[in-house]
Amino acid sequence: PPTARVPPPILAYHQRGQRISTSRRQNTMDAHILEQHEIFELLPTHGKVVTLDADLPMKHALAALASHGATCLPVWDSALQRFVDVFSCTDLVDIVLFAHRALAGAGAPPAAGAAAGDAQTALERCHLRDLHGLKRPRPAGFLMASVDDSMLHGALMLKQHALECLPIGDSACSSSLLHLLLPEQLLAFLATLPELRTSHGPLLEEPVGKALLPLCRQPQTVRRDASLLEALGLLSAERLHALPVLDASGALFDVLSSRDVRQLASNPATDLAIPLEEALRSLPPKDSRVQTCAVSDTVATAITRLADPEAAQLVCLNDAGAVCAVVTASAVLAALLPSSPPHHG
């Protein structure tokens, strides 16, 4: 339980106000840096955007995610002749659970003994249009930005709408997409800028525990002996991108992320009733999937690690080795960016 704290002296309060003011000035400086660069600079030289049709069976949508190593793919509605949605690994978690519950029977609890093959068949019967039947916290309409928009505009759209990706077109209402902007791509770009260290030097040297953890959600964890179904249910209910898996002593054992569900869902042998530990064994070696940081690591260190496309998130450990947060590229951007666009004049 929280303990009572004596109000700080007036001098200390004034010093705290000065620190906040300095932080705001630093954020504004960083905003000006991003204003000077267009999203166009982030487009890959030979990139392509794989597009999914809204009537595509889930089997093929899942194959597209897995074969292209994608976390998000745009959905095109042929009848409406426009983009209508973005299919992500987070959605895939919901779809897997949706198919499992449909197999168990409408209104009935999921059948733990359902055959893996039947579950796979039920999943493959779903279509991307089934996404509209899921209650997802998404903004209305299909949000996108133009290649001519500033990186600041793109970064603020990602932050303010809590987007997993931002579709980029040749205009803000284009019928053709050129790129899907991910938070980690912006972070990787920022990490290459010498100006970032100039404008954010003090913040970059601050420990993760002070600068980033206040912007992260309270960590949700699961035990290694839980079922895969329980873990996916927690990912879905809490809208999590990753779930630290603990051993019997409470130490970090592994991580289950929404990206991992691409492989689990495409494997016909996957049964949601199996122990989570067994499901994790079918994934790539955990040394490549489990990325960590310490509360004492600097923000600069976290940025460098998250700029690696293979690092979807960092599990932050305290001095005792216990999980205290999951740090994402979105959380780091939130620390670097202003809460609203800077005003000029």
C-alpha positions as CSV (number, residue, x, y, z in Angstrom):
1,P,0.0,0.0,0.0
2,P,1.2,3.6,-0.7
3,T,2.8,5.4,2.3
4,A,2.2,9.0,3.2
5,R,4.8,11.4,2.0
6,V,5.7,14.7,3.5
7,P,5.1,17.5,1.0
8,P,8.4,18.7,-0.5
9,P,9.8,22.0,0.6
10,I,9.0,25.0,-1.6
11,L,12.5,25.1,-3.0
12,A,12.4,21.4,-4.0
13,Y,9.0,22.0,-5.6
14,H,10.4,25.0,-7.5
15,Q,13.4,22.8,-8.7
16,R,11.0,20.1,-9.8
17,G,9.1,22.8,-11.8
18,Q,12.3,23.8,-13.4
19,R,13.0,20.2,-14.4
20,I,9.6,19.9,-16.0
21,S,10.0,23.1,-17.8
22,T,13.4,22.0,-19.2
23,S,11.9,18.7,-20.3
24,R,9.2,20.5,-22.2
25,R,11.7,22.7,-23.9
26,Q,13.7,19.6,-24.9
27,N,10.5,18.0,-26.2
28,T,9.8,21.1,-28.3
29,M,13.3,21.0,-29.7
30,D,12.8,17.4,-30.7
31,A,9.5,18.3,-32.3
32,H,11.3,20.9,-34.5
33,I,13.8,18.2,-35.5
34,L,11.0,15.9,-36.7
35,E,9.3,18.8,-38.4
36,Q,12.3,19.3,-40.6
37,H,12.1,15.8,-42.0
38,E,9.4,14.3,-44.2
39,I,7.9,10.8,-43.9
40,F,9.2,10.3,-47.5
41,E,12.7,9.9,-46.0
42,L,11.6,6.7,-44.2
43,L,10.3,4.9,-47.3
44,P,12.5,1.9,-48.2
45,T,14.2,2.1,-51.6
46,H,12.6,-1.1,-53.0
47,G,9.7,-1.5,-50.6
48,K,6.3,-2.8,-51.4
49,V,3.0,-3.0,-49.4
50,V,1.3,-6.3,-49.4
51,T,-2.5,-5.7,-49.4
52,L,-5.2,-8.1,-48.3
53,D,-8.7,-8.2,-49.7
54,A,-11.5,-8.0,-47.2
55,D,-13.0,-11.2,-48.5
56,L,-9.8,-13.1,-48.2
57,P,-10.1,-16.3,-46.1
58,M,-8.2,-16.0,-42.8
59,K,-6.0,-18.9,-43.9
60,H,-4.4,-16.8,-46.7
61,A,-4.3,-13.6,-44.5
62,L,-2.4,-15.6,-41.9
63,A,0.0,-17.0,-44.5
64,A,0.7,-13.5,-45.8
65,L,1.5,-12.2,-42.3
66,A,3.9,-15.1,-41.7
67,S,5.6,-15.3,-45.1
68,H,6.3,-11.6,-45.1
69,G,7.2,-11.3,-41.5
70,A,4.7,-8.5,-41.2
71,T,3.1,-7.2,-38.0
72,C,0.4,-5.2,-39.9
73,L,-1.1,-5.4,-43.4
74,P,-3.8,-3.1,-44.9
75,V,-7.2,-4.4,-45.9
76,W,-8.8,-3.3,-49.2
77,D,-12.6,-3.6,-49.8
78,S,-13.2,-4.3,-53.4
79,A,-16.8,-3.4,-53.2
80,L,-16.1,0.0,-51.7
81,Q,-12.9,0.5,-53.7
82,R,-11.0,1.8,-50.7
83,F,-8.9,0.7,-47.8
84,V,-11.0,0.0,-44.7
85,D,-8.8,-1.6,-42.0
86,V,-5.4,-2.8,-40.9
87,F,-5.0,-6.5,-40.0
88,S,-2.4,-6.9,-37.3
89,C,-0.9,-9.6,-35.1
90,T,-2.9,-8.2,-32.2
91,D,-6.1,-8.8,-34.3
92,L,-4.8,-12.3,-35.0
93,V,-4.9,-13.1,-31.3
94,D,-8.6,-12.1,-31.2
95,I,-9.3,-14.1,-34.3
96,V,-7.7,-17.2,-32.9
97,L,-9.9,-16.9,-29.8
98,F,-12.9,-16.1,-31.8
99,A,-12.5,-19.2,-33.9
100,H,-11.9,-21.3,-30.8
101,R,-15.1,-20.1,-29.1
102,A,-17.1,-20.5,-32.3
103,L,-15.9,-24.1,-32.4
104,A,-17.0,-24.6,-28.8
105,G,-20.5,-23.4,-29.6
106,A,-22.3,-20.0,-29.4
107,G,-22.6,-18.9,-25.8
108,A,-20.7,-21.9,-24.5
109,P,-17.3,-21.9,-22.8
110,P,-14.4,-23.0,-25.0
111,A,-14.0,-26.7,-25.1
112,A,-10.5,-27.5,-23.7
113,G,-10.5,-30.9,-25.5
114,A,-11.2,-29.6,-29.0
115,A,-9.0,-31.3,-31.5
116,A,-6.2,-29.1,-33.0
117,G,-7.3,-29.9,-36.5
118,D,-10.9,-28.8,-35.8
119,A,-9.6,-25.5,-34.3
120,Q,-7.5,-24.9,-37.4
121,T,-10.4,-25.6,-39.7
122,A,-12.6,-23.1,-37.7
123,L,-9.9,-20.5,-37.9
124,E,-9.5,-21.0,-41.7
125,R,-13.3,-20.5,-42.2
126,C,-13.0,-16.9,-40.8
127,H,-12.6,-14.0,-43.3
128,L,-11.0,-10.6,-42.8
129,R,-14.5,-9.1,-42.7
130,D,-14.9,-10.9,-39.3
131,L,-12.6,-8.3,-37.9
132,H,-15.6,-5.9,-37.9
133,G,-17.3,-8.2,-35.5
134,L,-14.5,-7.8,-32.9
135,K,-14.7,-5.0,-30.4
136,R,-11.5,-3.3,-31.0
137,P,-10.4,0.1,-29.6
138,R,-9.7,1.7,-33.0
139,P,-10.4,5.2,-34.3
140,A,-13.3,5.6,-36.7
141,G,-12.3,5.6,-40.4
142,F,-9.1,4.6,-42.1
143,L,-6.4,6.9,-40.8
144,M,-3.4,7.6,-43.0
145,A,-0.8,10.2,-43.7
146,S,1.0,11.6,-46.8
147,V,4.6,11.0,-47.7
148,D,4.9,14.8,-47.7
149,D,3.8,15.1,-44.1
150,S,6.5,15.7,-41.5
151,M,7.7,12.9,-39.3
152,L,6.4,14.9,-36.4
153,H,2.9,14.6,-37.9
154,G,3.3,10.9,-38.3
155,A,4.7,10.4,-34.9
156,L,1.9,12.3,-33.2
157,M,-0.7,10.3,-35.1
158,L,0.9,7.1,-33.9
159,K,1.0,8.4,-30.4
160,Q,-2.4,10.1,-30.1
161,H,-4.4,7.3,-31.7
162,A,-2.4,4.5,-30.2
163,L,-1.8,3.0,-33.7
164,E,0.3,-0.1,-34.3
165,C,1.1,1.3,-37.7
166,L,0.3,4.4,-39.8
167,P,-0.5,3.8,-43.5
168,I,1.4,6.2,-45.8
169,G,0.1,7.2,-49.2
170,D,1.1,9.8,-51.8
171,S,-1.7,11.9,-50.2
172,A,-3.6,11.7,-47.0
173,C,-6.6,10.3,-48.8
174,S,-4.9,8.2,-51.4
175,S,-6.2,4.9,-52.8
176,S,-2.7,3.6,-53.1
177,L,-0.4,2.9,-50.2
178,L,3.4,3.3,-50.3
179,H,4.4,2.2,-46.8
180,L,3.2,1.3,-43.3
181,L,5.0,3.4,-40.7
182,L,5.8,1.6,-37.5
183,P,6.9,3.3,-34.2
184,E,10.2,1.4,-34.2
185,Q,11.0,2.8,-37.6
186,L,10.7,6.3,-36.3
187,L,12.7,5.4,-33.3
188,A,15.5,3.9,-35.5
189,F,15.6,7.1,-37.5
190,L,15.8,9.2,-34.4
191,A,18.7,7.1,-33.1
192,T,20.8,8.0,-36.2
193,L,20.4,11.8,-35.6
194,P,23.2,13.6,-33.9
195,E,20.7,16.4,-33.1
196,L,18.8,14.0,-30.8
197,R,21.7,13.8,-28.4
198,T,22.1,17.6,-28.6
199,S,18.5,18.3,-27.8
200,H,17.8,15.4,-25.5
201,G,21.2,14.7,-23.9
202,P,19.9,14.8,-20.3
203,L,16.9,12.7,-21.1
204,L,18.9,10.1,-23.0
205,E,21.2,9.6,-20.0
206,E,18.3,9.2,-17.5
207,P,17.6,5.7,-16.3
208,V,14.8,3.7,-17.9
209,G,13.2,3.4,-14.4
210,K,12.8,7.2,-14.1
211,A,12.1,8.3,-17.7
212,L,10.1,5.4,-19.2
213,L,8.5,3.3,-16.6
214,P,5.9,6.0,-15.7
215,L,4.8,5.8,-19.3
216,C,4.4,2.0,-19.3
217,R,1.4,0.0,-18.2
218,Q,1.6,-2.1,-15.1
219,P,3.1,-5.4,-16.2
220,Q,0.8,-8.4,-16.8
221,T,2.5,-11.8,-16.5
222,V,1.6,-15.4,-16.8
223,R,3.1,-18.6,-15.4
224,R,4.8,-21.1,-17.6
225,D,2.4,-23.9,-16.5
226,A,-0.6,-21.9,-17.7
227,S,-2.4,-23.0,-20.9
228,L,-1.9,-21.3,-24.2
229,L,-5.6,-20.4,-24.1
230,E,-5.1,-18.6,-20.8
231,A,-2.1,-16.6,-22.2
232,L,-3.9,-15.6,-25.4
233,G,-7.0,-14.6,-23.4
234,L,-4.8,-12.3,-21.3
235,L,-3.1,-10.8,-24.4
236,S,-6.6,-10.1,-25.9
237,A,-8.4,-8.8,-22.8
238,E,-5.6,-6.4,-21.8
239,R,-4.7,-5.4,-25.4
240,L,-1.1,-6.4,-24.8
241,H,1.6,-6.8,-27.4
242,A,3.7,-9.1,-25.2
243,L,3.3,-11.1,-22.1
244,P,6.3,-12.1,-19.9
245,V,6.2,-15.7,-18.9
246,L,7.5,-16.5,-15.4
247,D,8.8,-19.7,-13.8
248,A,7.7,-21.1,-10.5
249,S,10.1,-18.7,-8.6
250,G,8.7,-15.7,-10.3
251,A,11.7,-15.1,-12.5
252,L,11.5,-14.3,-16.2
253,F,11.4,-17.5,-18.2
254,D,10.2,-16.5,-21.7
255,V,7.9,-14.0,-23.5
256,L,4.8,-14.6,-25.6
257,S,4.1,-11.8,-28.0
258,S,1.4,-11.2,-30.5
259,R,4.0,-11.7,-33.2
260,D,4.5,-15.2,-32.0
261,V,0.9,-16.0,-32.7
262,R,1.6,-15.8,-36.5
263,Q,3.6,-19.0,-36.2
264,L,1.4,-20.7,-33.6
265,A,-1.8,-20.1,-35.6
266,S,-0.3,-21.3,-38.8
267,N,0.7,-24.6,-37.3
268,P,-2.1,-27.2,-37.7
269,A,-0.8,-29.0,-34.6
270,T,-1.4,-26.1,-32.3
271,D,-4.0,-26.8,-29.6
272,L,-5.0,-23.9,-27.4
273,A,-5.4,-26.4,-24.5
274,I,-1.7,-27.3,-24.4
275,P,0.6,-25.9,-21.7
276,L,2.1,-22.5,-22.6
277,E,5.6,-23.9,-22.1
278,E,5.0,-26.6,-24.8
279,A,3.7,-23.9,-27.2
280,L,6.8,-21.8,-26.6
281,R,9.1,-24.7,-27.6
282,S,7.7,-24.6,-31.1
283,L,8.9,-21.0,-31.5
284,P,12.4,-19.7,-32.5
285,P,15.0,-19.8,-29.7
286,K,14.0,-17.5,-26.9
287,D,17.4,-15.9,-26.9
288,S,16.4,-14.2,-30.1
289,R,12.9,-13.3,-28.9
290,V,13.5,-12.3,-25.3
291,Q,15.1,-8.9,-25.1
292,T,15.5,-7.3,-21.7
293,C,16.7,-4.1,-20.1
294,A,17.4,-3.0,-16.5
295,V,15.8,-0.1,-14.7
296,S,19.3,1.4,-14.4
297,D,19.9,1.2,-18.2
298,T,19.8,4.6,-19.9
299,V,17.1,5.7,-22.3
300,A,19.8,5.8,-25.0
301,T,20.4,2.1,-24.4
302,A,16.7,1.3,-24.7
303,I,16.5,3.3,-28.0
304,T,19.4,1.5,-29.5
305,R,18.0,-1.9,-28.6
306,L,14.4,-1.1,-29.8
307,A,15.8,0.3,-33.1
308,D,16.7,-3.3,-33.9
309,P,13.7,-4.6,-36.0
310,E,14.0,-8.0,-34.2
311,A,13.4,-6.4,-30.8
312,A,9.6,-6.0,-30.6
313,Q,9.8,-4.9,-26.9
314,L,12.1,-4.9,-23.9
315,V,11.2,-6.6,-20.7
316,C,12.4,-4.3,-18.0
317,L,13.8,-6.0,-14.9
318,N,14.5,-4.4,-11.5
319,D,17.6,-4.9,-9.4
320,A,16.2,-8.1,-8.0
321,G,15.5,-9.5,-11.5
322,A,11.8,-9.2,-11.2
323,V,9.7,-8.0,-14.2
324,C,8.6,-4.4,-13.7
325,A,7.4,-3.3,-17.2
326,V,7.4,-4.1,-20.9
327,V,9.0,-1.2,-22.7
328,T,7.9,-0.6,-26.3
329,A,9.0,1.8,-29.1
330,S,5.6,3.6,-28.5
331,A,6.5,4.2,-24.9
332,V,9.9,5.7,-25.8
333,L,8.3,7.9,-28.5
334,A,5.8,9.1,-25.8
335,A,8.8,10.2,-23.7
336,L,10.5,12.0,-26.6
337,L,7.5,13.7,-28.2
338,P,5.4,16.6,-27.0
339,S,1.8,15.9,-26.1
340,S,0.5,18.2,-28.9
341,P,2.0,19.8,-32.0
342,P,4.2,22.8,-31.3
343,H,2.6,26.2,-31.9
344,H,4.4,28.7,-34.2
345,G,4.2,32.4,-34.3
